[in-house]
Amino acid sequence: KQMPYEAITPNDDNVNDTWTPLDIESYKNAFIQVFNRWGGLVFESTGGENYQAWDGTNNGKELAVGTYYYIIDLKTGDDPQAGTVTIIR
């Protein structure tokens, strides 16, 4: 299984400004969630063509530098994928 890259640098230089799980467009029923270290939901999206890349914000507010945790359920019957993504500014 391919895993998404592990860091974003949302500084508007068009390089790693957003986070998109690899090949998420192929899984229209997928459900993606990103949490802060306290378990608070900071981002969620469905997969497929409607996936909205995460830009390191929560409700339009920049999130702090640090490590966040994702869960990706591809809805294929496989166990959800989990890992970390780090915001670097």
MODELLER restraints for C-alpha pairs under 7 A, 6 or more apart:
rsr = mdl.restraints
at = mdl.atoms
rsr.add(forms.Gaussian(group=physical.xy_distance, feature=features.Distance(at['CA:2:A'], at['CA:22:A']), mean=6.76, stdev=0.5))
rsr.add(forms.Gaussian(group=physical.xy_distance, feature=features.Distance(at['CA:3:A'], at['CA:22:A']), mean=6.62, stdev=0.5))
rsr.add(forms.Gaussian(group=physical.xy_distance, feature=features.Distance(at['CA:4:A'], at['CA:20:A']), mean=6.93, stdev=0.5))
rsr.add(forms.Gaussian(group=physical.xy_distance, feature=features.Distance(at['CA:4:A'], at['CA:21:A']), mean=4.54, stdev=0.5))
rsr.add(forms.Gaussian(group=physical.xy_distance, feature=features.Distance(at['CA:4:A'], at['CA:22:A']), mean=5.31, stdev=0.5))
rsr.add(forms.Gaussian(group=physical.xy_distance, feature=features.Distance(at['CA:6:A'], at['CA:84:A']), mean=6.27, stdev=0.5))
rsr.add(forms.Gaussian(group=physical.xy_distance, feature=features.Distance(at['CA:6:A'], at['CA:85:A']), mean=4.43, stdev=0.5))
rsr.add(forms.Gaussian(group=physical.xy_distance, feature=features.Distance(at['CA:6:A'], at['CA:86:A']), mean=6.14, stdev=0.5))
rsr.add(forms.Gaussian(group=physical.xy_distance, feature=features.Distance(at['CA:7:A'], at['CA:85:A']), mean=5.06, stdev=0.5))
rsr.add(forms.Gaussian(group=physical.xy_distance, feature=features.Distance(at['CA:7:A'], at['CA:86:A']), mean=4.42, stdev=0.5))
rsr.add(forms.Gaussian(group=physical.xy_distance, feature=features.Distance(at['CA:7:A'], at['CA:87:A']), mean=5.82, stdev=0.5))
rsr.add(forms.Gaussian(group=physical.xy_distance, feature=features.Distance(at['CA:7:A'], at['CA:88:A']), mean=6.97, stdev=0.5))
rsr.add(forms.Gaussian(group=physical.xy_distance, feature=features.Distance(at['CA:8:A'], at['CA:16:A']), mean=5.03, stdev=0.5))
rsr.add(forms.Gaussian(group=physical.xy_distance, feature=features.Distance(at['CA:8:A'], at['CA:17:A']), mean=5.67, stdev=0.5))
rsr.add(forms.Gaussian(group=physical.xy_distance, feature=features.Distance(at['CA:8:A'], at['CA:18:A']), mean=6.04, stdev=0.5))
rsr.add(forms.Gaussian(group=physical.xy_distance, feature=features.Distance(at['CA:8:A'], at['CA:19:A']), mean=6.32, stdev=0.5))
rsr.add(forms.Gaussian(group=physical.xy_distance, feature=features.Distance(at['CA:8:A'], at['CA:86:A']), mean=6.28, stdev=0.5))
rsr.add(forms.Gaussian(group=physical.xy_distance, feature=features.Distance(at['CA:8:A'], at['CA:87:A']), mean=5.18, stdev=0.5))
rsr.add(forms.Gaussian(group=physical.xy_distance, feature=features.Distance(at['CA:8:A'], at['CA:88:A']), mean=6.16, stdev=0.5))
rsr.add(forms.Gaussian(group=physical.xy_distance, feature=features.Distance(at['CA:9:A'], at['CA:16:A']), mean=5.47, stdev=0.5))
rsr.add(forms.Gaussian(group=physical.xy_distance, feature=features.Distance(at['CA:9:A'], at['CA:17:A']), mean=5.08, stdev=0.5))
rsr.add(forms.Gaussian(group=physical.xy_distance, feature=features.Distance(at['CA:9:A'], at['CA:87:A']), mean=5.99, stdev=0.5))
rsr.add(forms.Gaussian(group=physical.xy_distance, feature=features.Distance(at['CA:9:A'], at['CA:88:A']), mean=4.95, stdev=0.5))
rsr.add(forms.Gaussian(group=physical.xy_distance, feature=features.Distance(at['CA:9:A'], at['CA:89:A']), mean=5.50, stdev=0.5))
rsr.add(forms.Gaussian(group=physical.xy_distance, feature=features.Distance(at['CA:10:A'], at['CA:16:A']), mean=6.83, stdev=0.5))
rsr.add(forms.Gaussian(group=physical.xy_distance, feature=features.Distance(at['CA:10:A'], at['CA:17:A']), mean=3.98, stdev=0.5))
rsr.add(forms.Gaussian(group=physical.xy_distance, feature=features.Distance(at['CA:10:A'], at['CA:18:A']), mean=6.45, stdev=0.5))
rsr.add(forms.Gaussian(group=physical.xy_distance, feature=features.Distance(at['CA:10:A'], at['CA:55:A']), mean=6.25, stdev=0.5))
rsr.add(forms.Gaussian(group=physical.xy_distance, feature=features.Distance(at['CA:10:A'], at['CA:56:A']), mean=6.38, stdev=0.5))
rsr.add(forms.Gaussian(group=physical.xy_distance, feature=features.Distance(at['CA:10:A'], at['CA:89:A']), mean=6.63, stdev=0.5))
rsr.add(forms.Gaussian(group=physical.xy_distance, feature=features.Distance(at['CA:11:A'], at['CA:17:A']), mean=6.31, stdev=0.5))
rsr.add(forms.Gaussian(group=physical.xy_distance, feature=features.Distance(at['CA:11:A'], at['CA:89:A']), mean=6.57, stdev=0.5))
rsr.add(forms.Gaussian(group=physical.xy_distance, feature=features.Distance(at['CA:17:A'], at['CA:55:A']), mean=6.19, stdev=0.5))
rsr.add(forms.Gaussian(group=physical.xy_distance, feature=features.Distance(at['CA:18:A'], at['CA:53:A']), mean=5.78, stdev=0.5))
rsr.add(forms.Gaussian(group=physical.xy_distance, feature=features.Distance(at['CA:18:A'], at['CA:54:A']), mean=5.28, stdev=0.5))
rsr.add(forms.Gaussian(group=physical.xy_distance, feature=features.Distance(at['CA:18:A'], at['CA:55:A']), mean=4.41, stdev=0.5))
rsr.add(forms.Gaussian(group=physical.xy_distance, feature=features.Distance(at['CA:18:A'], at['CA:56:A']), mean=6.97, stdev=0.5))
rsr.add(forms.Gaussian(group=physical.xy_distance, feature=features.Distance(at['CA:19:A'], at['CA:53:A']), mean=5.55, stdev=0.5))
rsr.add(forms.Gaussian(group=physical.xy_distance, feature=features.Distance(at['CA:19:A'], at['CA:54:A']), mean=5.08, stdev=0.5))
rsr.add(forms.Gaussian(group=physical.xy_distance, feature=features.Distance(at['CA:19:A'], at['CA:55:A']), mean=6.50, stdev=0.5))
rsr.add(forms.Gaussian(group=physical.xy_distance, feature=features.Distance(at['CA:20:A'], at['CA:53:A']), mean=5.27, stdev=0.5))
rsr.add(forms.Gaussian(group=physical.xy_distance, feature=features.Distance(at['CA:20:A'], at['CA:54:A']), mean=6.84, stdev=0.5))
rsr.add(forms.Gaussian(group=physical.xy_distance, feature=features.Distance(at['CA:24:A'], at['CA:47:A']), mean=5.51, stdev=0.5))
rsr.add(forms.Gaussian(group=physical.xy_distance, feature=features.Distance(at['CA:24:A'], at['CA:48:A']), mean=5.92, stdev=0.5))
rsr.add(forms.Gaussian(group=physical.xy_distance, feature=features.Distance(at['CA:25:A'], at['CA:47:A']), mean=5.88, stdev=0.5))
rsr.add(forms.Gaussian(group=physical.xy_distance, feature=features.Distance(at['CA:25:A'], at['CA:48:A']), mean=3.77, stdev=0.5))
rsr.add(forms.Gaussian(group=physical.xy_distance, feature=features.Distance(at['CA:25:A'], at['CA:49:A']), mean=5.22, stdev=0.5))
rsr.add(forms.Gaussian(group=physical.xy_distance, feature=features.Distance(at['CA:25:A'], at['CA:51:A']), mean=6.99, stdev=0.5))
rsr.add(forms.Gaussian(group=physical.xy_distance, feature=features.Distance(at['CA:26:A'], at['CA:48:A']), mean=5.57, stdev=0.5))
rsr.add(forms.Gaussian(group=physical.xy_distance, feature=features.Distance(at['CA:27:A'], at['CA:47:A']), mean=5.55, stdev=0.5))
rsr.add(forms.Gaussian(group=physical.xy_distance, feature=features.Distance(at['CA:27:A'], at['CA:48:A']), mean=5.02, stdev=0.5))
rsr.add(forms.Gaussian(group=physical.xy_distance, feature=features.Distance(at['CA:27:A'], at['CA:74:A']), mean=6.20, stdev=0.5))
rsr.add(forms.Gaussian(group=physical.xy_distance, feature=features.Distance(at['CA:28:A'], at['CA:47:A']), mean=4.70, stdev=0.5))
rsr.add(forms.Gaussian(group=physical.xy_distance, feature=features.Distance(at['CA:28:A'], at['CA:48:A']), mean=3.54, stdev=0.5))
rsr.add(forms.Gaussian(group=physical.xy_distance, feature=features.Distance(at['CA:28:A'], at['CA:49:A']), mean=6.84, stdev=0.5))
rsr.add(forms.Gaussian(group=physical.xy_distance, feature=features.Distance(at['CA:29:A'], at['CA:46:A']), mean=6.63, stdev=0.5))
rsr.add(forms.Gaussian(group=physical.xy_distance, feature=features.Distance(at['CA:29:A'], at['CA:47:A']), mean=5.91, stdev=0.5))
rsr.add(forms.Gaussian(group=physical.xy_distance, feature=features.Distance(at['CA:29:A'], at['CA:48:A']), mean=6.88, stdev=0.5))
rsr.add(forms.Gaussian(group=physical.xy_distance, feature=features.Distance(at['CA:29:A'], at['CA:74:A']), mean=6.60, stdev=0.5))
rsr.add(forms.Gaussian(group=physical.xy_distance, feature=features.Distance(at['CA:29:A'], at['CA:75:A']), mean=6.03, stdev=0.5))
rsr.add(forms.Gaussian(group=physical.xy_distance, feature=features.Distance(at['CA:30:A'], at['CA:46:A']), mean=5.55, stdev=0.5))
rsr.add(forms.Gaussian(group=physical.xy_distance, feature=features.Distance(at['CA:30:A'], at['CA:47:A']), mean=4.61, stdev=0.5))
rsr.add(forms.Gaussian(group=physical.xy_distance, feature=features.Distance(at['CA:30:A'], at['CA:73:A']), mean=5.48, stdev=0.5))
rsr.add(forms.Gaussian(group=physical.xy_distance, feature=features.Distance(at['CA:30:A'], at['CA:74:A']), mean=4.08, stdev=0.5))
rsr.add(forms.Gaussian(group=physical.xy_distance, feature=features.Distance(at['CA:30:A'], at['CA:75:A']), mean=5.48, stdev=0.5))
rsr.add(forms.Gaussian(group=physical.xy_distance, feature=features.Distance(at['CA:31:A'], at['CA:45:A']), mean=6.04, stdev=0.5))
rsr.add(forms.Gaussian(group=physical.xy_distance, feature=features.Distance(at['CA:31:A'], at['CA:46:A']), mean=4.59, stdev=0.5))
rsr.add(forms.Gaussian(group=physical.xy_distance, feature=features.Distance(at['CA:31:A'], at['CA:47:A']), mean=5.99, stdev=0.5))
rsr.add(forms.Gaussian(group=physical.xy_distance, feature=features.Distance(at['CA:31:A'], at['CA:72:A']), mean=5.89, stdev=0.5))
rsr.add(forms.Gaussian(group=physical.xy_distance, feature=features.Distance(at['CA:31:A'], at['CA:73:A']), mean=5.23, stdev=0.5))
rsr.add(forms.Gaussian(group=physical.xy_distance, feature=features.Distance(at['CA:31:A'], at['CA:74:A']), mean=6.41, stdev=0.5))
rsr.add(forms.Gaussian(group=physical.xy_distance, feature=features.Distance(at['CA:32:A'], at['CA:44:A']), mean=5.38, stdev=0.5))
rsr.add(forms.Gaussian(group=physical.xy_distance, feature=features.Distance(at['CA:32:A'], at['CA:45:A']), mean=5.27, stdev=0.5))
rsr.add(forms.Gaussian(group=physical.xy_distance, feature=features.Distance(at['CA:32:A'], at['CA:46:A']), mean=6.06, stdev=0.5))
rsr.add(forms.Gaussian(group=physical.xy_distance, feature=features.Distance(at['CA:32:A'], at['CA:71:A']), mean=5.94, stdev=0.5))
rsr.add(forms.Gaussian(group=physical.xy_distance, feature=features.Distance(at['CA:32:A'], at['CA:72:A']), mean=4.59, stdev=0.5))
rsr.add(forms.Gaussian(group=physical.xy_distance, feature=features.Distance(at['CA:32:A'], at['CA:73:A']), mean=6.46, stdev=0.5))
rsr.add(forms.Gaussian(group=physical.xy_distance, feature=features.Distance(at['CA:33:A'], at['CA:43:A']), mean=5.65, stdev=0.5))
rsr.add(forms.Gaussian(group=physical.xy_distance, feature=features.Distance(at['CA:33:A'], at['CA:44:A']), mean=4.32, stdev=0.5))
rsr.add(forms.Gaussian(group=physical.xy_distance, feature=features.Distance(at['CA:33:A'], at['CA:45:A']), mean=6.72, stdev=0.5))
rsr.add(forms.Gaussian(group=physical.xy_distance, feature=features.Distance(at['CA:33:A'], at['CA:70:A']), mean=5.53, stdev=0.5))
rsr.add(forms.Gaussian(group=physical.xy_distance, feature=features.Distance(at['CA:33:A'], at['CA:71:A']), mean=5.36, stdev=0.5))
rsr.add(forms.Gaussian(group=physical.xy_distance, feature=features.Distance(at['CA:33:A'], at['CA:72:A']), mean=6.53, stdev=0.5))
rsr.add(forms.Gaussian(group=physical.xy_distance, feature=features.Distance(at['CA:34:A'], at['CA:41:A']), mean=6.01, stdev=0.5))
rsr.add(forms.Gaussian(group=physical.xy_distance, feature=features.Distance(at['CA:34:A'], at['CA:42:A']), mean=5.73, stdev=0.5))
rsr.add(forms.Gaussian(group=physical.xy_distance, feature=features.Distance(at['CA:34:A'], at['CA:43:A']), mean=5.04, stdev=0.5))
rsr.add(forms.Gaussian(group=physical.xy_distance, feature=features.Distance(at['CA:34:A'], at['CA:44:A']), mean=6.33, stdev=0.5))
rsr.add(forms.Gaussian(group=physical.xy_distance, feature=features.Distance(at['CA:34:A'], at['CA:68:A']), mean=6.58, stdev=0.5))
rsr.add(forms.Gaussian(group=physical.xy_distance, feature=features.Distance(at['CA:34:A'], at['CA:69:A']), mean=5.48, stdev=0.5))
rsr.add(forms.Gaussian(group=physical.xy_distance, feature=features.Distance(at['CA:34:A'], at['CA:70:A']), mean=4.29, stdev=0.5))
rsr.add(forms.Gaussian(group=physical.xy_distance, feature=features.Distance(at['CA:34:A'], at['CA:71:A']), mean=6.56, stdev=0.5))
rsr.add(forms.Gaussian(group=physical.xy_distance, feature=features.Distance(at['CA:35:A'], at['CA:41:A']), mean=4.43, stdev=0.5))
rsr.add(forms.Gaussian(group=physical.xy_distance, feature=features.Distance(at['CA:35:A'], at['CA:42:A']), mean=5.36, stdev=0.5))
rsr.add(forms.Gaussian(group=physical.xy_distance, feature=features.Distance(at['CA:35:A'], at['CA:68:A']), mean=5.72, stdev=0.5))
rsr.add(forms.Gaussian(group=physical.xy_distance, feature=features.Distance(at['CA:35:A'], at['CA:69:A']), mean=5.13, stdev=0.5))
rsr.add(forms.Gaussian(group=physical.xy_distance, feature=features.Distance(at['CA:35:A'], at['CA:70:A']), mean=6.23, stdev=0.5))
rsr.add(forms.Gaussian(group=physical.xy_distance, feature=features.Distance(at['CA:36:A'], at['CA:42:A']), mean=6.59, stdev=0.5))
rsr.add(forms.Gaussian(group=physical.xy_distance, feature=features.Distance(at['CA:36:A'], at['CA:68:A']), mean=4.95, stdev=0.5))
rsr.add(forms.Gaussian(group=physical.xy_distance, feature=features.Distance(at['CA:36:A'], at['CA:69:A']), mean=6.39, stdev=0.5))
rsr.add(forms.Gaussian(group=physical.xy_distance, feature=features.Distance(at['CA:37:A'], at['CA:68:A']), mean=6.19, stdev=0.5))
rsr.add(forms.Gaussian(group=physical.xy_distance, feature=features.Distance(at['CA:42:A'], at['CA:58:A']), mean=5.15, stdev=0.5))
rsr.add(forms.Gaussian(group=physical.xy_distance, feature=features.Distance(at['CA:43:A'], at['CA:58:A']), mean=6.37, stdev=0.5))
rsr.add(forms.Gaussian(group=physical.xy_distance, feature=features.Distance(at['CA:45:A'], at['CA:51:A']), mean=5.97, stdev=0.5))
rsr.add(forms.Gaussian(group=physical.xy_distance, feature=features.Distance(at['CA:45:A'], at['CA:52:A']), mean=6.32, stdev=0.5))
rsr.add(forms.Gaussian(group=physical.xy_distance, feature=features.Distance(at['CA:56:A'], at['CA:62:A']), mean=6.26, stdev=0.5))
rsr.add(forms.Gaussian(group=physical.xy_distance, feature=features.Distance(at['CA:56:A'], at['CA:63:A']), mean=5.93, stdev=0.5))
rsr.add(forms.Gaussian(group=physical.xy_distance, feature=features.Distance(at['CA:56:A'], at['CA:87:A']), mean=6.71, stdev=0.5))
rsr.add(forms.Gaussian(group=physical.xy_distance, feature=features.Distance(at['CA:57:A'], at['CA:63:A']), mean=5.21, stdev=0.5))
rsr.add(forms.Gaussian(group=physical.xy_distance, feature=features.Distance(at['CA:65:A'], at['CA:87:A']), mean=4.96, stdev=0.5))
rsr.add(forms.Gaussian(group=physical.xy_distance, feature=features.Distance(at['CA:65:A'], at['CA:88:A']), mean=5.52, stdev=0.5))
rsr.add(forms.Gaussian(group=physical.xy_distance, feature=features.Distance(at['CA:65:A'], at['CA:89:A']), mean=6.53, stdev=0.5))
rsr.add(forms.Gaussian(group=physical.xy_distance, feature=features.Distance(at['CA:66:A'], at['CA:86:A']), mean=5.47, stdev=0.5))
rsr.add(forms.Gaussian(group=physical.xy_distance, feature=features.Distance(at['CA:66:A'], at['CA:87:A']), mean=5.36, stdev=0.5))
rsr.add(forms.Gaussian(group=physical.xy_distance, feature=features.Distance(at['CA:66:A'], at['CA:88:A']), mean=6.99, stdev=0.5))
rsr.add(forms.Gaussian(group=physical.xy_distance, feature=features.Distance(at['CA:67:A'], at['CA:84:A']), mean=6.43, stdev=0.5))
rsr.add(forms.Gaussian(group=physical.xy_distance, feature=features.Distance(at['CA:67:A'], at['CA:85:A']), mean=5.83, stdev=0.5))
rsr.add(forms.Gaussian(group=physical.xy_distance, feature=features.Distance(at['CA:67:A'], at['CA:86:A']), mean=4.29, stdev=0.5))
rsr.add(forms.Gaussian(group=physical.xy_distance, feature=features.Distance(at['CA:67:A'], at['CA:87:A']), mean=6.44, stdev=0.5))
rsr.add(forms.Gaussian(group=physical.xy_distance, feature=features.Distance(at['CA:68:A'], at['CA:84:A']), mean=5.54, stdev=0.5))
rsr.add(forms.Gaussian(group=physical.xy_distance, feature=features.Distance(at['CA:68:A'], at['CA:85:A']), mean=5.28, stdev=0.5))
rsr.add(forms.Gaussian(group=physical.xy_distance, feature=features.Distance(at['CA:68:A'], at['CA:86:A']), mean=5.91, stdev=0.5))
rsr.add(forms.Gaussian(group=physical.xy_distance, feature=features.Distance(at['CA:69:A'], at['CA:83:A']), mean=5.74, stdev=0.5))
rsr.add(forms.Gaussian(group=physical.xy_distance, feature=features.Distance(at['CA:69:A'], at['CA:84:A']), mean=4.42, stdev=0.5))
rsr.add(forms.Gaussian(group=physical.xy_distance, feature=features.Distance(at['CA:69:A'], at['CA:85:A']), mean=6.19, stdev=0.5))
rsr.add(forms.Gaussian(group=physical.xy_distance, feature=features.Distance(at['CA:70:A'], at['CA:82:A']), mean=5.47, stdev=0.5))
rsr.add(forms.Gaussian(group=physical.xy_distance, feature=features.Distance(at['CA:70:A'], at['CA:83:A']), mean=5.49, stdev=0.5))
rsr.add(forms.Gaussian(group=physical.xy_distance, feature=features.Distance(at['CA:70:A'], at['CA:84:A']), mean=5.90, stdev=0.5))
rsr.add(forms.Gaussian(group=physical.xy_distance, feature=features.Distance(at['CA:71:A'], at['CA:80:A']), mean=6.43, stdev=0.5))
rsr.add(forms.Gaussian(group=physical.xy_distance, feature=features.Distance(at['CA:71:A'], at['CA:81:A']), mean=5.65, stdev=0.5))
rsr.add(forms.Gaussian(group=physical.xy_distance, feature=features.Distance(at['CA:71:A'], at['CA:82:A']), mean=4.49, stdev=0.5))
rsr.add(forms.Gaussian(group=physical.xy_distance, feature=features.Distance(at['CA:71:A'], at['CA:83:A']), mean=6.91, stdev=0.5))
rsr.add(forms.Gaussian(group=physical.xy_distance, feature=features.Distance(at['CA:72:A'], at['CA:80:A']), mean=5.44, stdev=0.5))
rsr.add(forms.Gaussian(group=physical.xy_distance, feature=features.Distance(at['CA:72:A'], at['CA:81:A']), mean=5.06, stdev=0.5))
rsr.add(forms.Gaussian(group=physical.xy_distance, feature=features.Distance(at['CA:72:A'], at['CA:82:A']), mean=6.33, stdev=0.5))
rsr.add(forms.Gaussian(group=physical.xy_distance, feature=features.Distance(at['CA:73:A'], at['CA:80:A']), mean=4.39, stdev=0.5))
rsr.add(forms.Gaussian(group=physical.xy_distance, feature=features.Distance(at['CA:73:A'], at['CA:81:A']), mean=6.46, stdev=0.5))
rsr.add(forms.Gaussian(group=physical.xy_distance, feature=features.Distance(at['CA:74:A'], at['CA:80:A']), mean=6.78, stdev=0.5))
